[in-house]
Amino acid sequence: MNHHSKRVALEGVAKVFKDPTAGRNVTAVKDSDFVIEPGELVTLLGPSGCGKTTTLRMIGGFEVPTRGRIFIGSDDVTYLPPNQRDTAMVFQSYGLFPHMNVFDNVAYGLKLRKVPSQDIEKKVTEFLRMVGLEELAKRPPSRLSGGQQQRVALARSLIVEPGVLLLDEPLSNLDALLREQMRVEIRRIQKSLNITAVYVTHDRVEAMSLSDRVIVMDRGEVVQIGTPSQIYCDPVSSFVAGFVGKVAFFPGKVVEIMEGRHRVLVKGMEYSLSLASPELKEGDQCNVMCRPESLVMDEPGKGVTDGKVITNVYLGHSLESYVDTDLGEMLVQIDNPGGKRIYAEGEPVSVGFNPDCAKALPL
């Protein structure tokens, strides 16, 4: 339906706020450079205060950059107000008009654009059907659930067929089950319309399940851009590794680099790793990053570090064992646990790792 999805490009974009109480300037976003291609759903992910919402608001025109340029399509929109950009925003708070029913809320943008009433009727019905709310067209927002209100807000933004859809933590007010359902819905609708979407969240599960690519931010800086798989399996730093998923770190030392592989010494045992940060040199201390599914449990003394099983959590498709070790608590994920050796709670074990799934990172 949407034939004019737009490219978004940021060139050296920064935002500095004046803090009169502290008597100094605060840099919310540091010189950001990235491109979002037409039809992509890209998530800005990071902890509170990392600059992701400020970045989204600058793309939408709700904040003006201190320096740098923002392009939507081929247009430089850096200083244009929101109503002169080909964007639409879905807010965290829904922002529905309480005095209007569902139909009129969704039709609002079309009426502002003076679309003929017969076309409005047809188009609103089409978009309400798309979000599964056709039968609730006459209902006021106060009689809708949180998930239904979010669908109305989504339909209202999509119906004007913007070149870029901006979503500011739209699922944060929903319970866990509704969040999961709405993630699927947003992804389905975004792909069916082939619309460019920029999504902000601090929830790694949302980011990983929704996105074509993820932009990880920390303290105002873009620290990594990649597909969910790249971000998860090949993080550039310990911060990214820990923020996008559960992780264990084994302290080690790089003893040799040969033919693209790093030979790392971990607690007296040598491992050959194919993944390692390019800045690591021979002799450097490092952290060997391992995801729960790459950890293995064995009898005491056979792995890298000894410990004791504290808790087992059965999830059907997998079992999570929390192990207290001398390197801290580690989560070991056992996929398809049926028929496999399961160590009981309180039982002594050792924990090792699969070197093909590990990455050496700088300390």
C-alpha positions as CSV (number, residue, x, y, z in Angstrom):
1,M,0.0,0.0,0.0
2,N,2.7,2.4,0.9
3,H,4.7,3.1,-2.2
4,H,6.8,6.0,-0.9
5,S,8.7,4.6,2.1
6,K,11.6,7.0,2.7
7,R,15.2,6.7,3.5
8,V,16.4,8.4,6.8
9,A,19.9,9.7,7.2
10,L,21.7,11.4,10.1
11,E,24.9,13.2,9.4
12,G,26.9,14.3,12.5
13,V,23.7,14.9,14.5
14,A,24.2,16.1,18.1
15,K,22.0,17.5,20.7
16,V,23.2,19.6,23.7
17,F,20.7,20.8,26.3
18,K,21.4,23.7,28.7
19,D,21.1,22.8,32.3
20,P,20.5,26.1,34.2
21,T,20.5,24.5,37.6
22,A,23.9,22.9,37.1
23,G,25.2,25.9,35.2
24,R,26.5,23.7,32.4
25,N,25.6,22.0,29.1
26,V,24.5,18.4,28.9
27,T,25.2,16.4,25.7
28,A,22.2,14.1,25.1
29,V,23.4,12.8,21.7
30,K,26.9,12.8,20.3
31,D,27.7,13.2,16.6
32,S,25.5,10.4,15.3
33,D,25.8,9.0,11.7
34,F,23.6,6.3,10.4
35,V,21.2,5.5,7.5
36,I,17.9,3.7,7.6
37,E,16.9,2.3,4.2
38,P,13.3,2.5,2.8
39,G,11.1,-0.3,4.2
40,E,13.5,-1.1,7.1
41,L,12.4,-1.4,10.7
42,V,15.3,-0.2,12.8
43,T,15.3,0.0,16.6
44,L,17.2,2.5,18.8
45,L,18.1,0.4,21.8
46,G,19.8,1.4,25.0
47,P,19.3,2.2,28.7
48,S,17.4,5.2,30.1
49,G,19.3,8.4,29.3
50,C,21.3,7.0,26.4
51,G,19.8,9.5,23.9
52,K,17.5,7.2,21.9
53,T,14.3,9.1,22.5
54,T,16.0,12.5,21.8
55,T,17.3,11.0,18.5
56,L,13.8,9.9,17.6
57,R,12.4,13.3,18.5
58,M,15.0,15.0,16.3
59,I,14.0,12.8,13.3
60,G,10.4,13.7,14.0
61,G,11.1,17.4,14.3
62,F,10.1,17.7,18.0
63,E,13.7,18.6,18.9
64,V,16.2,20.7,16.8
65,P,19.7,19.3,16.5
66,T,22.5,21.5,18.0
67,R,24.6,20.5,15.0
68,G,24.4,18.0,12.1
69,R,21.8,17.4,9.4
70,I,18.8,15.1,9.1
71,F,17.5,13.8,5.7
72,I,14.2,12.1,5.0
73,G,14.3,10.9,1.4
74,S,16.3,13.5,-0.4
75,D,15.0,16.4,1.7
76,D,17.0,18.2,4.3
77,V,14.5,18.4,7.2
78,T,16.8,19.4,9.9
79,Y,14.9,22.6,10.8
80,L,11.4,21.7,9.5
81,P,8.6,21.4,12.1
82,P,6.9,18.0,12.5
83,N,3.9,18.9,10.3
84,Q,6.2,19.6,7.3
85,R,7.9,16.2,7.5
86,D,6.7,13.0,5.9
87,T,6.5,11.3,9.3
88,A,4.0,10.1,11.8
89,M,4.6,9.3,15.5
90,V,3.1,6.6,17.7
91,F,3.5,7.8,21.3
92,Q,4.0,5.8,24.5
93,S,0.8,7.4,26.0
94,Y,-1.4,6.5,22.9
95,G,-2.5,10.2,22.7
96,L,-6.1,9.3,21.6
97,F,-8.8,12.0,21.7
98,P,-11.2,10.9,24.5
99,H,-14.2,12.8,23.0
100,M,-13.9,10.9,19.7
101,N,-14.8,7.3,19.0
102,V,-12.4,4.9,17.4
103,F,-13.5,5.7,13.8
104,D,-13.1,9.5,14.3
105,N,-9.7,9.1,16.0
106,V,-8.4,7.1,13.0
107,A,-10.0,9.5,10.5
108,Y,-8.6,12.6,12.1
109,G,-5.5,12.9,10.0
110,L,-7.4,12.4,6.8
111,K,-9.9,15.1,7.7
112,L,-7.1,17.5,8.3
113,R,-5.9,16.7,4.8
114,K,-9.4,17.4,3.5
115,V,-9.8,13.9,2.0
116,P,-13.4,13.4,0.6
117,S,-15.7,11.8,3.2
118,Q,-16.5,8.7,1.0
119,D,-12.8,8.0,0.7
120,I,-12.3,8.5,4.5
121,E,-15.1,5.9,5.2
122,K,-13.5,3.3,2.9
123,K,-9.9,3.9,4.1
124,V,-10.7,4.0,7.9
125,T,-12.7,0.7,7.5
126,E,-9.7,-0.8,5.7
127,F,-7.2,0.2,8.4
128,L,-9.5,-0.8,11.3
129,R,-9.8,-4.2,9.7
130,M,-6.0,-4.4,9.4
131,V,-5.6,-3.9,13.1
132,G,-8.5,-6.1,14.0
133,L,-10.8,-3.3,15.4
134,E,-13.5,-3.0,12.6
135,E,-16.3,-4.0,15.0
136,L,-15.2,-1.4,17.6
137,A,-15.4,1.6,15.3
138,K,-18.1,3.4,17.3
139,R,-16.6,2.7,20.7
140,P,-14.9,5.5,22.8
141,P,-11.3,5.0,23.8
142,S,-12.3,4.8,27.5
143,R,-14.0,1.5,26.7
144,L,-11.0,-0.1,25.1
145,S,-8.2,-2.2,26.6
146,G,-4.6,-1.0,26.5
147,G,-3.8,-3.2,23.5
148,Q,-6.9,-2.0,21.6
149,Q,-6.0,1.7,22.3
150,Q,-2.5,1.0,21.0
151,R,-3.9,-0.5,17.8
152,V,-6.1,2.6,17.3
153,A,-3.0,4.8,17.8
154,L,-1.1,2.7,15.2
155,A,-3.9,2.8,12.7
156,R,-4.2,6.6,13.1
157,S,-0.5,7.0,12.3
158,L,-0.4,4.6,9.4
159,I,-3.6,5.8,7.6
160,V,-1.9,9.0,6.4
161,E,0.7,6.7,4.8
162,P,3.8,8.5,6.1
163,G,7.2,8.0,4.5
164,V,8.6,7.2,8.0
165,L,6.7,5.8,11.0
166,L,8.3,6.7,14.4
167,L,7.4,4.6,17.5
168,D,8.4,5.9,21.0
169,E,8.3,2.9,23.4
170,P,4.7,2.1,22.2
171,L,4.3,-1.1,24.2
172,S,5.7,0.0,27.6
173,N,2.2,0.4,29.1
174,L,1.0,-3.1,28.2
175,D,1.3,-6.3,30.1
176,A,3.7,-9.0,29.1
177,L,1.3,-11.1,27.0
178,L,-0.1,-8.0,25.2
179,R,3.4,-6.8,24.5
180,E,4.3,-10.1,22.8
181,Q,1.1,-10.0,20.7
182,M,1.6,-6.4,19.7
183,R,5.2,-7.0,18.7
184,V,4.0,-9.6,16.2
185,E,1.2,-7.2,14.9
186,I,3.5,-4.2,14.5
187,R,6.0,-6.3,12.6
188,R,3.3,-7.8,10.3
189,I,1.7,-4.5,9.5
190,Q,5.0,-2.7,9.0
191,K,6.1,-5.4,6.5
192,S,2.7,-5.6,4.7
193,L,2.8,-1.8,4.1
194,N,6.6,-1.8,3.4
195,I,6.9,1.3,5.6
196,T,10.2,2.7,7.0
197,A,10.0,2.5,10.8
198,V,12.2,3.8,13.6
199,Y,11.4,2.2,16.9
200,V,12.6,3.2,20.4
201,T,12.8,0.8,23.3
202,H,15.0,-0.3,26.2
203,D,13.6,-3.8,26.0
204,R,16.1,-6.1,24.3
205,V,13.5,-8.8,23.5
206,E,11.4,-6.2,21.6
207,A,14.4,-5.0,19.7
208,M,15.6,-8.4,18.8
209,S,12.2,-9.8,17.7
210,L,11.0,-6.7,15.8
211,S,14.0,-5.3,14.0
212,D,15.8,-5.6,10.7
213,R,18.7,-3.8,12.3
214,V,19.4,-2.6,15.8
215,I,21.3,0.6,16.8
216,V,22.7,0.3,20.3
217,M,23.3,3.5,22.1
218,D,25.1,4.3,25.4
219,R,25.6,7.7,27.0
220,G,24.6,9.6,23.8
221,E,26.8,7.6,21.5
222,V,26.0,5.0,18.8
223,V,28.1,2.0,19.9
224,Q,27.0,-0.7,17.4
225,I,24.7,-1.1,14.4
226,G,23.8,-4.5,13.1
227,T,21.2,-7.2,12.6
228,P,19.8,-8.8,15.8
229,S,22.0,-11.8,15.1
230,Q,25.2,-9.7,14.8
231,I,24.4,-7.7,17.9
232,Y,23.8,-10.9,19.9
233,C,26.5,-13.2,18.6
234,D,29.2,-10.6,17.7
235,P,28.9,-7.6,20.1
236,V,31.7,-5.0,19.9
237,S,32.0,-4.5,23.7
238,S,31.1,-6.0,27.1
239,F,28.4,-3.3,27.5
240,V,26.6,-4.4,24.3
241,A,27.1,-8.1,25.2
242,G,25.5,-7.6,28.6
243,F,22.8,-5.3,27.5
244,V,21.3,-7.3,24.6
245,G,21.3,-10.7,26.4
246,K,22.3,-12.8,29.3
247,V,26.0,-13.5,29.3
248,A,29.0,-15.0,31.2
249,F,32.5,-13.6,31.1
250,F,35.7,-15.7,31.6
251,P,38.9,-13.6,32.2
252,G,41.7,-14.7,29.8
253,K,44.8,-13.6,27.9
254,V,45.5,-13.6,24.2
255,V,48.6,-15.7,23.7
256,E,48.7,-15.9,19.9
257,I,46.9,-14.6,16.8
258,M,47.2,-16.7,13.7
259,E,45.2,-16.9,10.5
260,G,42.3,-14.9,11.9
261,R,42.0,-16.9,15.1
262,H,42.9,-15.9,18.6
263,R,44.4,-18.4,20.9
264,V,43.3,-17.5,24.4
265,L,44.4,-18.8,27.8
266,V,41.6,-19.1,30.3
267,K,42.4,-20.5,33.8
268,G,45.3,-22.6,32.4
269,M,43.4,-24.0,29.4
270,E,43.9,-22.8,25.8
271,Y,41.0,-22.1,23.4
272,S,41.1,-21.1,19.8
273,L,38.4,-18.4,19.1
274,S,37.3,-17.3,15.7
275,L,35.5,-14.2,17.1
276,A,37.6,-11.5,18.8
277,S,37.7,-7.7,18.9
278,P,40.2,-6.4,16.3
279,E,41.9,-4.2,18.8
280,L,43.1,-7.2,20.9
281,K,46.8,-7.9,20.5
282,E,49.0,-10.8,21.6
283,G,49.6,-10.5,25.4
284,D,46.4,-8.5,26.0
285,Q,44.1,-9.4,28.9
286,C,40.5,-10.0,27.7
287,N,37.1,-11.2,28.6
288,V,35.8,-14.3,26.9
289,M,32.0,-13.7,26.3
290,C,29.7,-16.7,26.3
291,R,25.9,-16.8,25.9
292,P,23.9,-19.3,28.1
293,E,23.4,-21.7,25.2
294,S,27.2,-21.9,24.6
295,L,27.9,-22.9,28.2
296,V,28.2,-26.6,29.2
297,M,28.1,-28.3,32.6
298,D,30.2,-31.3,33.6
299,E,31.6,-33.0,36.6
300,P,33.7,-30.8,39.0
301,G,37.2,-30.3,37.7
302,K,36.4,-30.9,34.1
303,G,35.3,-27.4,33.0
304,V,36.8,-24.0,33.3
305,T,35.4,-23.1,36.7
306,D,33.7,-25.1,39.5
307,G,30.5,-24.3,41.2
308,K,27.1,-25.5,42.5
309,V,23.7,-25.6,40.9
310,I,21.5,-23.1,42.7
311,T,18.2,-23.2,40.7
312,N,16.8,-25.1,37.8
313,V,14.0,-23.5,35.8
314,Y,12.1,-25.8,33.4
315,L,10.8,-23.9,30.3
316,G,9.6,-26.9,28.2
317,H,11.8,-26.3,25.2
318,S,14.8,-25.6,27.4
319,L,16.1,-25.8,31.0
320,E,17.9,-22.9,32.7
321,S,20.4,-23.8,35.4
322,Y,21.7,-21.0,37.6
323,V,25.2,-22.0,38.8
324,D,27.1,-20.2,41.6
325,T,30.8,-20.2,40.6
326,D,34.0,-18.5,41.7
327,L,33.5,-16.2,38.7
328,G,30.0,-15.2,39.8
329,E,26.6,-16.7,39.0
330,M,26.2,-18.1,35.5
331,L,23.1,-19.1,33.6
332,V,23.5,-22.4,31.6
333,Q,20.8,-23.1,29.0
334,I,20.2,-26.7,28.1
335,D,18.1,-26.9,24.9
336,N,15.7,-29.9,24.5
337,P,16.4,-31.2,28.0
338,G,14.5,-34.5,27.6
339,G,17.0,-37.4,27.9
340,K,20.0,-35.2,28.8
341,R,22.0,-35.2,32.0
342,I,20.4,-32.7,34.4
343,Y,22.3,-31.7,37.5
344,A,20.1,-31.4,40.5
345,E,19.9,-28.2,42.6
346,G,22.7,-28.2,45.2
347,E,24.9,-30.6,43.1
348,P,28.5,-29.7,42.5
349,V,29.4,-29.1,38.8
350,S,31.9,-27.3,36.6
351,V,31.1,-24.9,33.8
352,G,32.9,-24.7,30.5
353,F,32.1,-23.2,27.1
354,N,32.0,-24.0,23.3
355,P,34.8,-21.9,21.8
356,D,33.1,-21.7,18.5
357,C,30.3,-19.6,20.1
358,A,32.5,-17.4,22.3
359,K,34.1,-14.0,21.6
360,A,37.2,-12.3,23.1
361,L,36.5,-8.7,24.2
362,P,38.7,-6.1,25.7
363,L,38.5,-5.6,29.4
